[in-house]
Amino acid sequence: MASGTDINMNAAPKCLRCSTQMEAGFIPGETSKVVTVTRWVAGQPEPSFWKGTKISGKEQRAIITYRCPGCGFLESYATDIIS
């Protein structure tokens, strides 16, 4: 579904606050001694005894975050589905 608000993930957007070209990156998630990339998960969080939060069987998407080098504003998008 295309619309006028689609974001081209191959090109960094301009900052909504100051119009500076943004830089792509990610926000790490940390557990014990493992660093992971955060992801978007559909639905409400459900507790899991073994994993902390149940995510299996739910839609999951990679998150890309852009940072403005001018003002520090962060903007995140849920992109590709993670299998």
Backbone bond lengths (Angstrom), bond angles and torsions (degrees), N, CA, C in turn:
res aa  C-N    CA-C-N  psi(-1)  N-CA   C-N-CA  omega(-1)  CA-C   N-CA-C  phi
1 M - - - 1.446 - - 1.524 108.69 -
2 A 1.274 118.33 115.61 1.460 122.77 -178.62 1.519 109.75 -98.12
3 S 1.323 114.12 146.00 1.457 119.60 176.33 1.517 108.41 -150.51
4 G 1.297 116.76 173.59 1.454 121.40 179.38 1.513 113.25 -70.51
5 T 1.335 118.15 -9.69 1.463 120.98 -178.62 1.523 112.62 -103.63
6 D 1.346 118.81 6.84 1.462 121.23 178.53 1.525 110.41 -61.27
7 I 1.313 116.91 142.95 1.456 122.83 178.41 1.517 108.56 -106.92
8 N 1.327 117.85 130.98 1.455 122.66 174.55 1.523 107.39 -83.34
9 M 1.340 117.58 107.95 1.466 121.25 -176.37 1.529 112.43 -72.13
10 N 1.343 118.22 -8.04 1.457 121.08 176.90 1.519 111.63 -84.50
11 A 1.310 117.64 -14.49 1.457 122.50 179.78 1.525 108.86 -126.19
12 A 1.317 116.95 129.11 1.466 121.02 -179.77 1.530 109.57 -66.50
13 P 1.326 116.90 136.20 1.466 119.51 179.04 1.527 111.70 -74.10
14 K 1.321 115.54 167.89 1.462 120.62 172.21 1.519 107.89 -88.36
15 C 1.302 115.94 146.02 1.463 122.46 -179.52 1.529 110.94 -59.33
16 L 1.335 115.85 134.29 1.459 120.85 178.29 1.523 112.17 -71.06
17 R 1.324 116.60 -19.41 1.469 120.69 -176.58 1.526 112.77 -91.39
18 C 1.375 116.53 -45.31 1.469 118.87 -173.31 1.528 113.95 -127.92
19 S 1.340 118.15 2.25 1.467 124.79 176.90 1.529 115.12 68.45
20 T 1.330 118.97 14.94 1.466 122.64 175.51 1.523 108.76 -78.55
21 Q 1.354 117.99 145.17 1.468 121.86 176.54 1.531 108.55 -63.07
22 M 1.342 117.12 130.37 1.460 121.66 -176.81 1.525 111.29 -89.12
23 E 1.341 116.52 162.25 1.461 123.85 179.04 1.523 109.49 -109.72
24 A 1.355 117.02 136.51 1.466 121.21 178.09 1.517 110.14 -78.49
25 G 1.322 116.70 147.75 1.458 122.84 176.89 1.511 109.82 -168.68
26 F 1.330 116.54 -161.83 1.459 120.76 177.78 1.516 109.52 -148.95
27 I 1.328 115.49 161.36 1.460 122.37 177.12 1.522 106.92 -107.23
28 P 1.334 118.60 116.12 1.464 119.75 -178.03 1.520 112.08 -75.33
29 G 1.321 114.62 148.54 1.452 121.91 171.60 1.520 106.38 -108.44
30 E 1.294 118.28 140.54 1.455 120.66 -177.16 1.521 111.01 -121.63
31 T 1.333 115.98 134.51 1.452 122.73 174.21 1.515 107.33 -137.72
32 S 1.297 117.86 126.40 1.464 122.97 -177.92 1.523 110.11 48.18
33 K 1.317 116.43 -107.89 1.464 120.89 -178.04 1.514 112.03 -115.25
34 V 1.337 117.05 15.31 1.460 121.80 -177.25 1.521 109.38 -112.98
35 V 1.339 116.10 133.42 1.460 121.28 174.78 1.521 107.40 -107.02
36 T 1.325 116.73 126.46 1.457 122.10 -178.76 1.526 109.97 -121.47
37 V 1.308 116.71 170.20 1.461 122.06 174.15 1.521 106.85 -94.05
38 T 1.330 116.59 132.25 1.466 119.49 -179.75 1.520 110.00 -64.95
39 R 1.332 115.35 156.81 1.461 121.24 179.93 1.519 108.90 -142.57
40 W 1.334 115.14 158.18 1.453 122.14 175.51 1.520 107.18 -93.38
41 V 1.345 117.21 135.22 1.459 122.35 179.80 1.536 107.53 -125.85
42 A 1.336 116.05 131.45 1.465 121.50 -179.26 1.531 111.17 -66.74
43 G 1.327 116.26 146.23 1.459 121.57 173.99 1.521 114.00 87.69
44 Q 1.309 114.28 -175.08 1.461 122.19 179.79 1.523 110.62 -85.07
45 P 1.336 118.84 148.46 1.460 120.14 176.86 1.527 110.93 -66.13
46 E 1.345 115.23 136.63 1.457 121.54 177.04 1.530 108.26 -121.50
47 P 1.331 117.87 130.94 1.461 119.59 -179.70 1.526 112.14 -64.37
48 S 1.329 115.71 143.65 1.462 123.12 175.25 1.524 107.78 -129.84
49 F 1.312 116.68 128.39 1.465 120.78 -177.55 1.524 111.58 -58.90
50 W 1.335 117.76 -43.61 1.465 121.20 -174.36 1.518 113.92 -87.77
51 K 1.328 118.02 -31.55 1.468 120.26 -173.36 1.520 114.09 -113.81
52 G 1.305 119.26 1.08 1.456 121.81 -179.57 1.521 112.69 87.48
53 T 1.340 116.90 -54.48 1.458 122.29 177.82 1.519 108.96 -139.35
54 K 1.327 116.33 131.78 1.461 121.32 -179.50 1.527 109.66 -74.78
55 I 1.350 116.52 127.01 1.458 120.66 176.24 1.527 112.71 -130.05
56 S 1.346 117.57 -13.38 1.460 119.37 -178.53 1.523 110.18 -65.13
57 G 1.333 115.61 140.32 1.455 121.46 -180.00 1.520 113.80 82.90
58 K 1.333 117.62 -0.78 1.465 121.26 179.38 1.529 109.42 -107.13
59 E 1.326 115.86 149.22 1.461 119.64 176.03 1.523 108.79 -62.42
60 Q 1.339 115.88 133.72 1.457 121.73 179.21 1.518 109.13 -131.19
61 R 1.316 116.32 139.91 1.461 121.45 -178.84 1.526 110.44 -131.14
62 A 1.323 114.48 143.50 1.461 120.39 174.49 1.528 108.49 -66.56
63 I 1.317 116.49 148.25 1.461 121.13 178.32 1.520 108.61 -115.96
64 I 1.322 116.26 129.42 1.455 121.41 172.42 1.525 106.48 -111.27
65 T 1.319 116.59 135.51 1.456 121.39 -179.20 1.518 109.13 -120.36
66 Y 1.308 116.27 134.39 1.456 121.98 176.78 1.529 108.64 -107.41
67 R 1.342 115.73 142.33 1.457 122.05 177.98 1.514 109.09 -121.39
68 C 1.314 115.86 135.93 1.456 120.98 177.21 1.529 108.75 -86.57
69 P 1.342 118.24 120.08 1.460 119.63 178.23 1.525 112.61 -71.21
70 G 1.333 116.96 -15.13 1.456 120.80 -179.87 1.520 113.59 -81.28
71 C 1.347 116.81 -47.65 1.473 119.73 -175.02 1.525 113.88 -122.89
72 G 1.346 117.56 -6.88 1.462 120.29 177.73 1.515 114.92 86.33
73 F 1.318 118.85 1.31 1.463 122.63 -179.53 1.530 109.99 -60.79
74 L 1.343 117.80 137.30 1.459 123.34 176.22 1.522 109.68 -109.95
75 E 1.351 115.34 140.28 1.451 121.58 179.02 1.527 107.20 -137.50
76 S 1.341 117.45 123.84 1.468 121.28 -176.05 1.518 111.58 -115.95
77 Y 1.352 115.61 148.03 1.457 122.69 178.52 1.524 109.15 -133.63
78 A 1.321 116.59 136.35 1.470 122.29 172.25 1.527 105.79 -86.25
79 T 1.336 117.35 119.62 1.467 120.47 -171.75 1.528 111.56 -111.39
80 D 1.307 118.63 -111.11 1.457 123.95 -172.86 1.525 112.81 -67.59
81 I 1.331 115.59 144.50 1.462 121.26 175.85 1.522 109.39 -70.57
82 I 1.321 116.28 134.21 1.464 122.79 176.32 1.512 107.91 -96.82
83 S 1.325 117.08 129.70 1.470 119.12 -178.67 1.508 110.57 -91.11
